[in-house]
């Protein structure tokens, strides 16, 4: 069926007095969660809509990695989402059935993010709400130490250690390359001589690094 035929069919149905189904309206039509730390989750936002009478409803979200459908967890922290509870709650009956869907923002990467909340009964274009948010890098990460700032730094640092004593020697040369995501790669060597016997080893591979700040009293 071409586009002209569809248009004629719609006009004929209206002329015959056939009541076309009203569109689903979602309130609010859009929401901006603002900036939020990657890995953390916002409080849920409620979206309300009137359920069509006698028709099943599908509720989905286009970016479920960063925007989550859920339901309130209840006390003591009612803003947290519990994903094994019903994602939609409805009150009333018939044409007065009002439903609530809640969505939270949990960014998994840094940068602007967007998604669409879709509510459809399968008979027409779905009701939609546009979702926006921005993931920002956390101030520190609980990795290696409780508050690690290493992901803000990059570059190479190295050190060299030499210890000599009667009949003994210890030498250590190490270089660490730090990427911007807080990952460290080590390379270097260690040499130890004692009682005329020498041992050496190669340092190579991933390492653990932490950058902390100590705030003392003046």
C-alpha positions as CSV (number, residue, x, y, z in Angstrom):
1,X,0.0,0.0,0.0
2,X,1.5,3.3,-1.0
3,X,1.4,6.6,0.9
4,X,-1.6,8.0,-1.1
5,X,-3.7,4.9,-0.3
6,X,-3.0,5.1,3.4
7,X,-4.0,8.8,3.4
8,X,-7.3,7.9,1.6
9,X,-8.0,5.1,4.1
10,X,-7.5,7.4,7.1
11,X,-9.8,10.1,5.6
12,X,-12.5,7.5,4.8
13,X,-12.4,6.1,8.4
14,X,-12.8,9.6,9.8
15,X,-15.6,10.4,7.5
16,X,-17.4,7.2,8.4
17,X,-17.4,8.3,12.1
18,X,-14.8,5.8,13.2
19,X,-13.1,7.0,16.4
20,X,-9.4,6.9,16.0
21,X,-7.4,6.0,19.2
22,X,-6.0,9.0,21.0
23,X,-2.2,9.1,21.2
24,X,-0.4,8.2,24.5
25,X,0.9,11.3,26.1
26,X,3.9,11.0,28.5
27,X,4.4,13.7,31.1
28,X,7.0,15.2,31.3
29,X,7.8,15.0,27.6
30,X,11.6,15.3,28.4
31,X,14.0,15.3,31.3
32,X,17.6,16.3,31.6
33,X,19.4,14.5,34.5
34,X,22.3,16.9,34.3
35,X,25.9,15.9,35.0
36,X,26.5,12.8,37.1
37,X,29.5,10.8,38.1
38,X,30.2,7.7,35.9
39,X,29.0,4.5,37.8
40,X,26.7,6.4,40.2
41,X,23.0,6.4,39.9
42,X,20.6,9.4,40.2
43,X,17.2,9.4,42.0
44,X,14.5,8.1,39.7
45,X,12.2,10.5,37.9
46,X,8.5,9.7,37.5
47,X,6.8,9.7,34.1
48,X,3.0,9.6,34.0
49,X,0.7,8.5,31.2
50,X,-2.9,7.4,30.8
51,X,-3.3,3.7,29.9
52,X,-5.4,2.8,26.8
53,X,-8.4,0.8,27.8
54,X,-8.2,-3.0,27.1
55,X,-4.8,-3.0,25.3
56,X,-1.5,-4.4,26.5
57,X,1.3,-1.9,27.0
58,X,5.0,-2.2,26.2
59,X,7.4,0.0,28.1
60,X,11.0,0.2,26.9
61,X,14.0,2.5,26.8
62,X,16.4,2.9,23.9
63,X,19.6,3.0,25.9
64,X,19.3,0.6,28.8
65,X,23.0,0.8,29.5
66,X,22.9,4.3,30.8
67,X,19.2,4.9,31.6
68,X,17.4,2.4,33.7
69,X,13.7,1.4,34.1
70,X,12.8,0.3,37.6
71,X,10.7,0.9,40.7
72,X,11.2,2.4,44.1
73,X,13.0,0.2,46.6
74,X,11.1,1.6,49.6
75,X,12.6,2.7,52.9
76,X,15.2,3.4,54.1
77,X,16.4,4.6,50.6
78,X,13.3,4.9,48.5
79,X,15.1,6.6,45.6
80,X,17.1,3.5,44.7
81,X,16.0,1.4,41.8
82,X,15.2,-2.3,42.2
83,X,15.1,-3.9,38.8
84,X,13.3,-7.1,39.8
85,X,10.1,-5.1,40.8
86,X,7.4,-4.1,38.3
87,X,8.6,-1.2,36.2
88,X,5.1,0.4,36.0
89,X,2.4,1.0,38.6
90,X,-1.1,2.0,37.6
91,X,-4.0,3.4,39.7
92,X,-7.7,3.9,38.7
93,X,-9.7,1.9,36.1
94,X,-11.1,2.2,32.6
95,X,-10.3,5.4,30.8
96,X,-9.1,7.0,34.1
97,X,-6.2,4.5,34.6
98,X,-3.1,6.6,35.2
99,X,0.3,4.8,35.2
100,X,3.7,5.8,36.5
101,X,7.1,4.7,35.1
102,X,10.3,5.6,36.8
103,X,13.7,6.1,35.2
104,X,17.1,6.7,36.7
105,X,20.4,7.8,35.0
106,X,23.5,5.8,35.6
107,X,26.2,6.8,33.1
108,X,28.8,4.2,32.1
109,X,31.1,6.6,30.2
110,X,32.1,10.2,30.2
111,X,30.2,12.6,27.8
112,X,26.7,13.6,26.7
113,X,24.2,10.7,26.7
114,X,20.6,10.5,25.3
115,X,17.8,8.0,25.2
116,X,14.0,7.8,24.5
117,X,11.4,6.3,26.8
118,X,8.8,4.5,24.6
119,X,5.3,3.5,25.8
120,X,3.3,1.7,23.1
121,X,0.2,-0.4,22.8
122,X,1.2,-1.7,19.4
123,X,-1.6,0.1,17.4
124,X,0.0,3.5,16.7
125,X,3.1,5.6,17.3
126,X,4.3,5.2,20.9
127,X,4.2,7.9,23.5
128,X,7.7,9.2,24.1
129,X,9.8,11.1,26.5
130,X,13.3,12.3,25.6
131,X,16.0,11.7,28.2
132,X,19.4,13.4,28.5
133,X,22.3,13.4,30.8
134,X,26.1,13.8,30.9
135,X,28.6,11.4,32.5
136,X,31.5,13.0,34.2
137,X,34.7,11.5,35.6
138,X,34.7,10.8,39.3
139,X,36.9,13.0,41.5
140,X,38.6,9.8,42.7
141,X,38.1,6.1,42.4
142,X,38.2,3.4,45.1
143,X,40.9,1.4,43.3
144,X,44.1,0.3,45.1
145,X,43.4,2.9,47.8
146,X,40.1,4.3,49.0
147,X,40.5,7.5,47.0
148,X,42.7,7.2,44.0
149,X,43.3,10.2,41.6
150,X,45.7,8.4,39.2
151,X,43.2,8.6,36.3
152,X,43.8,12.3,36.0
153,X,47.5,11.8,35.3
154,X,49.6,10.4,32.4
155,X,53.2,10.2,31.5
156,X,56.4,8.3,32.5
157,X,58.3,8.3,35.8
158,X,61.3,6.2,36.8
159,X,63.7,5.6,39.6
160,X,67.1,4.0,40.1
161,X,68.5,2.5,43.3
162,X,72.0,1.4,44.0
163,X,73.2,-0.1,47.2
164,X,76.8,-1.3,47.7
165,X,78.4,-3.0,50.6
166,X,81.4,-5.3,51.4
167,X,81.1,-8.1,48.9
168,X,77.5,-7.1,47.9
169,X,75.7,-5.0,45.3
170,X,72.0,-4.2,44.6
171,X,70.8,-2.3,41.6
172,X,67.3,-1.5,40.5
173,X,66.1,0.5,37.4
174,X,62.4,0.9,36.9
175,X,60.3,2.9,34.5
176,X,56.5,3.2,34.8
177,X,54.2,4.4,32.0
178,X,50.9,5.8,33.2
179,X,47.9,6.0,30.8
180,X,45.1,8.6,31.2
181,X,42.7,5.9,32.5
182,X,44.9,5.1,35.5
183,X,46.5,2.0,34.1
184,X,50.2,1.5,34.8
185,X,52.8,-0.5,32.8
186,X,56.1,-1.3,34.3
187,X,59.5,-2.1,32.8
188,X,63.0,-2.4,34.1
189,X,65.5,-4.7,35.7
190,X,67.0,-5.8,39.1
191,X,70.5,-7.0,39.7
192,X,71.8,-8.4,43.0
193,X,75.4,-9.6,43.8
194,X,76.4,-11.3,47.0
195,X,79.4,-13.5,47.9
196,X,80.5,-13.5,44.2
197,X,77.1,-14.7,43.0
198,X,75.0,-12.5,40.8
199,X,71.2,-12.7,40.2
200,X,69.2,-10.6,37.8
201,X,65.5,-10.2,36.9
202,X,63.4,-8.4,34.4
203,X,60.5,-6.2,35.5
204,X,57.7,-6.1,32.8
205,X,53.9,-6.0,32.8
206,X,51.0,-4.2,34.4
207,X,51.3,-2.5,37.7
208,X,49.2,-0.9,40.4
209,X,49.5,2.8,41.0
210,X,47.8,5.3,43.4
211,X,47.8,9.0,43.6
212,X,46.6,10.4,47.0
213,X,46.6,13.8,48.6
214,X,47.3,14.3,52.3
215,X,45.6,17.3,53.9
216,X,47.4,18.2,57.1
217,X,46.7,20.8,59.7
218,X,48.5,24.2,59.5
